[in-house]
Amino acid sequence: MEEVRLLILGGGPAGYTAAIYACRAGLNPVLLEGPQPGGQLTTTTMVENYPGFPGGVDAFTLMTAMRDQAKGLGADIRSGIAVEADLSSRPFRIRTDGGVEFSAEALIIATGATAKYLGLPSEKEFRGRGVSACATCDGFFYRKKVTAVVGGGDTACEEASYLAGLCSKVYMIVRRDVFRASEASAKRVLENPKIEVLWKCNTKEVLGDENGVTGVRLVRADGSEFEVALDGFFLAIGHHPNSDLFRQWVATDAEGYIVTNGSSSATNVEGVFAAGDVQDPHYRQAVNAAASGCRAALDAEKFLKQ
């Protein structure tokens, strides 16, 4: 059993920023990077909206810089995925997929959220080359181009409306004949001349070539198929917060996002803090995740020094 003062789970903007602040506070944090070092941001290419980079920054470069900064300050960064947890009492116990067991006086959960995809092989093939689950992140690259959004809820309507401000045309692919979105969101979509709703349609295949997405093949409810030419294909069918391992102890909302106390990062379990997309069902932006990682480290520092 390895004893640590502060264990950080997650190697995205929230986790790396938490490690940076924790190192500066002398907490000697150990950070487990999880299954996707760099987090969801690494599924995109260029990041245009992170402050301090007027020309944009490559996502991998940005996350590598965050990691290097944390490591340079003394963070003990390790590969590994938490597979077992016991948060019933302090010190908390975490076991990794490699069999390493940690005993931690404080814990920051920054395990992120996973975008839901349709599960098509072609969708996976073009992920990052025209297929995206974040219009706010990647929409800029499709200015004056044709895109499609899959989904019929509020998020899909918001993504379509956002893209309509950039793109020449936006299709919404909705499997039902009605929206699940609120009346206000649906009204904005239906009144936007740039948005065309394709009702009662399912995606059969994302089409593309060596340059990326070129279109999509859809199936109507009657079984007939047709193709639509596209430059970008956006998924807006939800996210799954990576909180399942902790839900036995930590309070979550109906969708599984960890609930924190007010503006702090503290959970209902004393000594356990949450940061980033695992506790953020609304914004899901790298800069917001980084900010919450800062708060979590400061909260953990205050807790450990009491």
C-alpha positions as CSV (number, residue, x, y, z in Angstrom):
1,M,0.0,0.0,0.0
2,E,1.5,3.3,-1.1
3,E,0.6,6.3,1.1
4,V,0.1,9.7,-0.4
5,R,-1.3,13.0,0.9
6,L,-3.1,13.9,-2.3
7,L,-4.2,11.6,-5.2
8,I,-5.5,13.1,-8.4
9,L,-7.4,10.9,-10.8
10,G,-7.4,12.1,-14.4
11,G,-4.9,13.5,-16.9
12,G,-6.9,16.3,-18.6
13,P,-6.9,20.0,-18.1
14,A,-8.5,19.7,-14.7
15,G,-6.2,17.0,-13.4
16,Y,-3.0,18.7,-14.7
17,T,-4.0,22.1,-13.4
18,A,-4.8,20.6,-10.0
19,A,-1.4,19.0,-10.0
20,I,0.3,22.3,-10.8
21,Y,-1.4,24.1,-7.9
22,A,-1.0,21.2,-5.5
23,C,2.8,21.1,-6.2
24,R,3.1,24.8,-5.5
25,A,1.3,24.2,-2.2
26,G,3.8,21.5,-1.3
27,L,1.2,18.7,-1.3
28,N,3.4,16.2,-3.3
29,P,0.5,15.0,-5.4
30,V,0.4,11.7,-7.3
31,L,-1.6,11.9,-10.6
32,L,-3.0,8.9,-12.4
33,E,-3.5,9.8,-16.0
34,G,-6.3,7.3,-16.8
35,P,-7.1,5.8,-20.1
36,Q,-6.7,9.0,-22.2
37,P,-3.8,11.2,-21.2
38,G,-4.6,14.7,-22.1
39,G,-8.4,14.0,-21.8
40,Q,-11.1,14.6,-24.4
41,L,-9.2,17.6,-25.8
42,T,-6.9,15.2,-27.5
43,T,-9.7,14.0,-29.8
44,T,-9.6,17.3,-31.6
45,T,-6.7,19.0,-33.4
46,M,-6.4,22.7,-33.2
47,V,-7.8,24.6,-30.2
48,E,-8.8,28.2,-31.2
49,N,-10.5,29.3,-28.0
50,Y,-7.9,28.7,-25.2
51,P,-6.7,32.0,-23.8
52,G,-3.1,33.1,-24.6
53,F,-2.9,31.5,-28.0
54,P,-4.0,34.1,-30.6
55,G,-3.2,31.8,-33.5
56,G,-4.6,28.7,-31.8
57,V,-2.7,25.8,-30.4
58,D,-2.5,22.2,-31.3
59,A,-4.5,20.2,-28.6
60,F,-1.7,17.6,-28.1
61,T,0.9,20.4,-27.7
62,L,-1.3,22.2,-25.2
63,M,-1.9,19.1,-23.1
64,T,1.8,18.1,-23.3
65,A,2.7,21.6,-22.0
66,M,0.3,21.3,-19.1
67,R,1.7,17.9,-18.2
68,D,5.3,19.0,-18.5
69,Q,4.6,22.0,-16.3
70,A,3.0,19.8,-13.6
71,K,5.9,17.3,-13.8
72,G,8.5,20.1,-13.7
73,L,7.0,21.4,-10.5
74,G,7.3,17.9,-8.9
75,A,4.0,16.1,-9.7
76,D,4.4,12.3,-9.7
77,I,2.5,11.5,-12.9
78,R,1.9,7.9,-13.6
79,S,0.0,5.9,-16.2
80,G,-2.8,3.8,-14.8
81,I,-6.6,3.6,-14.4
82,A,-8.4,3.5,-11.1
83,V,-10.5,0.3,-11.1
84,E,-11.4,-0.1,-7.4
85,A,-12.2,2.5,-4.8
86,D,-13.1,2.7,-1.1
87,L,-14.2,6.1,0.0
88,S,-16.0,4.9,3.1
89,S,-13.4,6.4,5.4
90,R,-10.1,8.2,5.4
91,P,-7.5,7.5,4.2
92,F,-9.2,6.7,0.9
93,R,-8.2,3.6,-0.9
94,I,-7.7,3.3,-4.7
95,R,-6.4,0.3,-6.7
96,T,-5.2,0.6,-10.3
97,D,-5.5,-1.7,-13.2
98,G,-1.8,-2.5,-12.7
99,G,-2.5,-3.7,-9.1
100,V,-1.0,-0.7,-7.4
101,E,-2.9,0.3,-4.2
102,F,-2.9,3.9,-2.9
103,S,-3.9,5.2,0.5
104,A,-4.8,8.9,0.2
105,E,-5.6,11.6,2.7
106,A,-7.4,13.6,0.1
107,L,-8.7,12.8,-3.4
108,I,-9.4,14.9,-6.5
109,I,-11.6,13.2,-9.0
110,A,-11.0,14.7,-12.5
111,T,-11.9,11.7,-14.6
112,G,-13.8,13.7,-17.1
113,A,-16.8,12.6,-19.3
114,T,-17.0,10.5,-22.4
115,A,-19.0,11.8,-25.4
116,K,-21.6,9.3,-26.6
117,Y,-21.1,8.1,-30.2
118,L,-23.3,6.1,-32.5
119,G,-20.8,3.2,-32.6
120,L,-20.3,3.2,-36.4
121,P,-16.9,2.0,-37.7
122,S,-16.9,4.9,-40.2
123,E,-17.6,7.3,-37.4
124,K,-14.5,6.1,-35.5
125,E,-12.4,6.2,-38.7
126,F,-13.1,9.9,-39.2
127,R,-13.0,11.1,-35.6
128,G,-10.9,14.2,-35.5
129,R,-11.1,14.4,-39.3
130,G,-14.6,15.8,-39.7
131,V,-16.4,13.9,-36.9
132,S,-16.6,15.8,-33.6
133,A,-18.7,15.8,-30.4
134,C,-18.1,19.5,-29.6
135,A,-19.4,22.2,-31.9
136,T,-18.0,24.9,-29.6
137,C,-14.5,23.3,-29.9
138,D,-14.4,22.6,-33.6
139,G,-17.1,24.6,-35.3
140,F,-14.7,27.4,-36.2
141,F,-13.0,25.1,-38.7
142,Y,-16.3,24.8,-40.7
143,R,-17.0,28.4,-41.4
144,K,-19.1,28.8,-44.5
145,K,-19.2,25.0,-44.9
146,V,-22.0,22.4,-44.6
147,T,-22.3,20.4,-41.4
148,A,-24.8,18.1,-39.6
149,V,-25.7,17.6,-36.0
150,V,-27.1,14.3,-34.7
151,G,-29.6,14.5,-31.9
152,G,-33.0,16.0,-31.0
153,G,-32.5,17.4,-27.5
154,D,-31.5,20.8,-26.1
155,T,-27.8,20.2,-26.6
156,A,-28.3,19.2,-30.2
157,C,-30.5,22.3,-30.8
158,E,-27.9,24.5,-29.1
159,E,-25.1,23.0,-31.2
160,A,-27.0,23.4,-34.4
161,S,-27.8,27.1,-33.6
162,Y,-24.2,27.7,-32.8
163,L,-23.0,26.1,-36.0
164,A,-25.6,28.1,-38.0
165,G,-23.8,31.2,-37.0
166,L,-20.7,29.9,-38.7
167,C,-21.7,27.5,-41.4
168,S,-23.5,28.0,-44.7
169,K,-25.9,25.1,-44.0
170,V,-26.6,22.9,-41.0
171,Y,-28.6,19.7,-41.1
172,M,-30.2,18.2,-38.0
173,I,-30.5,14.4,-38.1
174,V,-33.4,13.5,-35.7
175,R,-34.5,9.8,-35.3
176,R,-38.0,10.8,-34.1
177,D,-40.6,13.1,-35.7
178,V,-40.4,15.5,-32.7
179,F,-37.7,17.2,-30.7
180,R,-36.9,16.2,-27.2
181,A,-35.7,19.7,-26.6
182,S,-37.5,22.5,-24.8
183,E,-40.0,24.6,-26.8
184,A,-37.7,27.6,-26.8
185,S,-34.7,25.6,-28.2
186,A,-36.8,23.9,-30.8
187,K,-38.3,27.2,-31.9
188,R,-34.9,28.8,-32.5
189,V,-33.9,25.9,-34.7
190,L,-37.1,25.7,-36.7
191,E,-37.0,29.5,-37.3
192,N,-33.4,29.5,-38.5
193,P,-33.2,29.5,-42.3
194,K,-29.8,27.9,-42.3
195,I,-31.0,24.8,-40.4
196,E,-32.8,21.9,-42.1
197,V,-34.2,19.2,-39.9
198,L,-34.2,15.6,-41.3
199,W,-36.9,13.9,-39.3
200,K,-37.2,10.2,-38.7
201,C,-33.7,9.5,-40.0
202,N,-30.8,7.4,-38.6
203,T,-27.2,7.5,-39.7
204,K,-26.0,4.4,-41.5
205,E,-22.5,5.5,-42.5
206,V,-20.2,8.5,-42.4
207,L,-18.7,9.0,-45.8
208,G,-15.2,10.4,-46.5
209,D,-11.8,10.1,-48.1
210,E,-8.2,10.7,-47.2
211,N,-9.0,14.3,-46.5
212,G,-11.8,13.7,-44.1
213,V,-15.6,13.6,-44.1
214,T,-17.4,14.2,-47.3
215,G,-21.0,13.2,-46.4
216,V,-23.3,10.8,-44.6
217,R,-25.6,8.0,-45.6
218,L,-29.0,8.1,-43.8
219,V,-31.9,5.7,-43.5
220,R,-35.5,6.9,-43.3
221,A,-38.1,5.2,-41.2
222,D,-39.5,3.4,-44.3
223,G,-36.1,1.8,-44.9
224,S,-35.1,4.0,-47.9
225,E,-31.6,5.4,-47.9
226,F,-30.1,8.6,-49.2
227,E,-26.9,10.6,-49.0
228,V,-26.1,14.2,-47.9
229,A,-22.9,15.9,-48.8
230,L,-21.1,17.4,-45.7
231,D,-17.9,18.8,-44.5
232,G,-18.4,18.2,-40.8
233,F,-20.5,15.7,-38.7
234,F,-21.2,16.6,-35.1
235,L,-22.6,14.3,-32.4
236,A,-24.9,15.8,-29.8
237,I,-26.5,12.7,-28.2
238,G,-25.0,13.3,-24.7
239,H,-22.0,12.6,-22.5
240,H,-21.4,10.0,-19.8
241,P,-19.5,11.3,-16.8
242,N,-16.8,8.9,-15.7
243,S,-18.1,8.7,-12.1
244,D,-19.4,5.1,-11.9
245,L,-16.5,4.0,-9.7
246,F,-17.4,6.5,-7.0
247,R,-21.2,6.7,-7.0
248,Q,-21.5,4.4,-4.1
249,W,-20.1,7.2,-1.9
250,V,-20.2,10.5,-3.8
251,A,-23.5,12.2,-4.6
252,T,-24.3,12.6,-8.2
253,D,-27.2,14.0,-10.2
254,A,-29.6,11.9,-12.3
255,E,-27.1,11.7,-15.2
256,G,-24.2,10.8,-13.0
257,Y,-22.4,14.1,-12.7
258,I,-20.7,14.5,-9.4
259,V,-22.5,17.1,-7.2
260,T,-20.2,19.7,-5.6
261,N,-21.0,22.1,-2.8
262,G,-21.9,25.5,-4.2
263,S,-19.0,27.2,-5.9
264,S,-16.4,24.9,-4.3
265,S,-15.1,21.6,-5.5
266,A,-16.0,19.7,-2.3
267,T,-18.3,16.7,-2.6
268,N,-20.5,15.3,0.1
269,V,-17.5,13.1,1.3
270,E,-15.1,15.1,3.4
271,G,-11.7,15.1,1.7
272,V,-13.0,14.2,-1.7
273,F,-13.1,16.9,-4.4
274,A,-14.2,16.9,-8.0
275,A,-13.1,19.0,-11.0
276,G,-13.6,19.2,-14.7
277,D,-16.2,17.5,-16.9
278,V,-17.0,14.8,-14.3
279,Q,-18.9,17.5,-12.4
280,D,-19.8,19.9,-15.2
281,P,-22.9,19.0,-17.2
282,H,-23.1,22.5,-18.8
283,Y,-19.9,24.0,-20.1
284,R,-17.4,21.2,-21.0
285,Q,-14.6,23.6,-22.1
286,A,-10.9,23.1,-21.4
287,V,-10.5,26.5,-19.8
288,N,-13.4,25.9,-17.5
289,A,-12.0,22.4,-16.6
290,A,-8.6,24.0,-15.8
291,A,-10.2,26.6,-13.6
292,S,-12.0,23.9,-11.6
293,G,-8.8,22.0,-11.3
294,C,-7.3,25.1,-9.7
295,R,-10.2,25.3,-7.2
296,A,-10.0,21.7,-6.3
297,A,-6.3,21.9,-5.5
298,L,-6.9,25.0,-3.4
299,D,-9.8,23.3,-1.6
300,A,-7.7,20.2,-1.0
301,E,-4.8,22.3,0.3
302,K,-7.1,24.1,2.8
303,F,-8.6,20.7,3.9
304,L,-5.2,19.0,4.4
305,K,-3.7,22.0,6.4
306,Q,-6.7,22.2,8.8
